[in-house]
Amino acid sequence: MNQKYTITVAGIQMNVITEESPESVEALVGIIDRRIREIHLQSNRCSKTEAALLCALDYCSDKIKAQRKVKRLEAQIAENEIKISELEEKIDELERKLNA
């Protein structure tokens, strides 16, 4: 069930509606808020809005990298499942020969 939360990120208050638990929302807000503040403090010329955009770009980049890694791992799993199936067939064949 969707719930409405009032959150504050980098000093900006906003309302969000999500199915996530209050603990999940709080954890996410904490992570994002800290990262924006870190970026903002690293560069005095960087506004909070720019820091928020850089934070979003960082996280999107991380997500894309993670998605690519998941796809590679899924492909490896599929290959391994095929190899396992082939090996099981060979085992069955060898067992038939032994029992013949």
Secondary structure, 3 states (H helix, E strand, C coil): CCEEEEEEECCEEEEEEECCCHHHHHHHHHHHHHHHHHHHHHCCCCCHHHHHHHHHHHHHHHHHHHHHHHHHHHHHHHHHHHHHHHHHHHHHHHHHHHHC
